[in-house]
Amino acid sequence: MKKRLCLFLLPLALFSCTPEPEKPQDLIPEEKMTRIMLDIHLTEAAIGRTVRNYDTSRVAYREAHKLILKRHAVSDSAFKHSYDYYLSVPEKMDKLYEVVLDSLSAREAKLTPKSVPAEVPTEIDPKAFRKKSI
C-alpha cells in the first residue's frame, strides 16, 4: 500500500516543482515596464478610436510602438524578452496590470466630468399640484 502511494505521489511532486523561469539579462524593471504598458494601452485606444481601417491601424500601431520604446530608451528585443518573462510569472504580470489599470482608472476619473445632481427646489409651488377641473 505504501509503495502504491509513493508511486502515485512521486509524479505529482516532480510536476509541482517547476523552476522559476530565468530572468533575461535585458529585463526591464517592473516600474518602467508598467509605464511602457500604460503608454501602449493608451496608444492602442487612441488608434482604435481614430483609425477605422484595420490595415491602416496595424501600421499606425507598429509605428507608435516603435516611438514608445524609443521614448523609454528600450530596445524592441528587451521589451519582448521582458514581456515574455513577465507572462511566464503570472504573479508579476498581475501586479503589473494592477498598476496599469489603476493608472488608467485615475486618468479616466480626471477626464470624466462629475455628474451634478439636479437642483432640488427649495419651495414647492402649490399650483403645480392642483388638479385641473373637468
C-alpha positions as CSV (number, residue, x, y, z in Angstrom):
1,M,0.0,0.0,0.0
2,K,2.8,2.4,0.9
3,K,4.6,1.6,-2.4
4,R,1.5,2.4,-4.4
5,L,1.0,5.7,-2.5
6,C,4.6,6.6,-3.1
7,L,4.4,5.8,-6.8
8,F,1.3,7.9,-7.0
9,L,2.7,10.9,-5.2
10,L,6.1,10.9,-6.8
11,P,5.0,12.2,-10.2
12,L,2.8,14.8,-8.6
13,A,5.8,16.1,-6.6
14,L,8.0,16.2,-9.6
15,F,5.5,18.1,-11.7
16,S,4.6,20.5,-9.0
17,C,8.2,21.7,-8.6
18,T,8.6,23.8,-11.7
19,P,11.6,26.1,-11.5
20,E,11.1,29.9,-11.9
21,P,12.0,31.0,-15.4
22,E,15.4,32.6,-15.9
23,K,15.4,36.4,-15.9
24,P,16.7,37.8,-19.2
25,Q,19.8,39.9,-19.0
26,D,18.0,42.8,-20.5
27,L,15.0,42.6,-18.2
28,I,13.1,45.9,-17.9
29,P,12.3,46.8,-14.2
30,E,8.7,46.4,-13.2
31,E,8.1,50.2,-12.7
32,K,9.5,51.1,-16.1
33,M,7.5,48.2,-17.7
34,T,4.3,49.5,-16.2
35,R,4.9,52.9,-17.7
36,I,5.6,51.4,-21.1
37,M,2.5,49.2,-20.9
38,L,0.4,52.2,-19.9
39,D,1.6,54.2,-22.9
40,I,1.0,51.2,-25.1
41,H,-2.6,50.8,-24.0
42,L,-3.3,54.5,-24.3
43,T,-1.9,54.4,-27.8
44,E,-3.9,51.4,-28.8
45,A,-7.1,53.1,-27.5
46,A,-6.3,56.3,-29.4
47,I,-5.6,54.4,-32.7
48,G,-8.7,52.2,-32.2
49,R,-10.9,55.3,-31.9
50,T,-9.4,57.3,-34.7
51,V,-8.4,54.8,-37.4
52,R,-11.2,52.7,-38.8
53,N,-9.3,50.6,-41.4
54,Y,-7.8,47.5,-39.9
55,D,-4.6,47.5,-42.1
56,T,-4.0,51.2,-41.5
57,S,-4.4,50.8,-37.8
58,R,-1.9,48.0,-37.7
59,V,0.7,50.1,-39.5
60,A,-0.1,53.1,-37.2
61,Y,0.2,50.9,-34.1
62,R,3.6,49.5,-35.2
63,E,5.0,52.9,-35.8
64,A,3.6,54.2,-32.5
65,H,5.0,51.1,-30.7
66,K,8.5,51.9,-32.0
67,L,8.1,55.5,-30.9
68,I,7.0,54.4,-27.4
69,L,10.0,52.1,-27.0
70,K,12.3,54.9,-28.3
71,R,10.9,57.4,-25.9
72,H,11.5,55.0,-23.0
73,A,15.0,54.1,-24.3
74,V,14.2,50.4,-24.6
75,S,15.1,48.1,-27.5
76,D,12.4,46.0,-29.1
77,S,14.2,42.8,-28.2
78,A,14.5,43.9,-24.5
79,F,10.7,44.6,-24.4
80,K,9.9,41.3,-26.0
81,H,12.2,39.4,-23.6
82,S,10.8,41.2,-20.6
83,Y,7.2,40.8,-21.7
84,D,7.7,37.1,-22.2
85,Y,9.3,36.8,-18.8
86,Y,6.5,38.6,-17.0
87,L,4.0,36.5,-18.9
88,S,5.7,33.3,-17.6
89,V,5.4,34.6,-14.0
90,P,1.7,35.3,-13.5
91,E,2.0,36.9,-10.1
92,K,4.3,39.6,-11.5
93,M,2.2,40.1,-14.6
94,D,-0.9,40.5,-12.4
95,K,1.0,43.1,-10.3
96,L,2.0,45.0,-13.5
97,Y,-1.5,45.1,-14.8
98,E,-3.0,46.1,-11.5
99,V,-0.9,49.2,-11.5
100,V,-1.7,49.8,-15.2
101,L,-5.4,49.5,-14.6
102,D,-5.3,51.8,-11.5
103,S,-3.4,54.4,-13.6
104,L,-5.9,54.2,-16.4
105,S,-8.8,54.4,-14.0
106,A,-7.3,57.5,-12.4
107,R,-6.8,59.2,-15.7
108,E,-10.4,58.4,-16.7
109,A,-11.7,59.8,-13.5
110,K,-9.8,63.1,-14.2
111,L,-11.2,63.3,-17.7
112,T,-14.8,62.3,-16.9
113,P,-16.9,65.2,-15.8
114,K,-18.5,64.7,-12.4
115,S,-22.3,64.4,-12.6
116,V,-24.0,67.3,-11.0
117,P,-27.2,66.4,-9.1
118,A,-30.4,68.0,-10.3
119,E,-31.3,71.1,-8.5
120,V,-33.8,70.5,-5.8
121,P,-36.4,73.2,-5.4
122,T,-36.5,74.8,-2.0
123,E,-40.1,75.9,-2.3
124,I,-42.9,73.8,-3.7
125,D,-45.3,75.6,-6.0
126,P,-48.9,74.6,-4.9
127,K,-50.2,75.5,-8.4
128,A,-48.1,72.7,-9.9
129,F,-50.0,70.0,-7.9
130,R,-53.6,71.3,-8.5
131,K,-55.8,69.0,-10.4
132,K,-57.4,70.5,-13.4
133,S,-61.2,70.5,-13.1
134,I,-63.1,68.8,-15.9
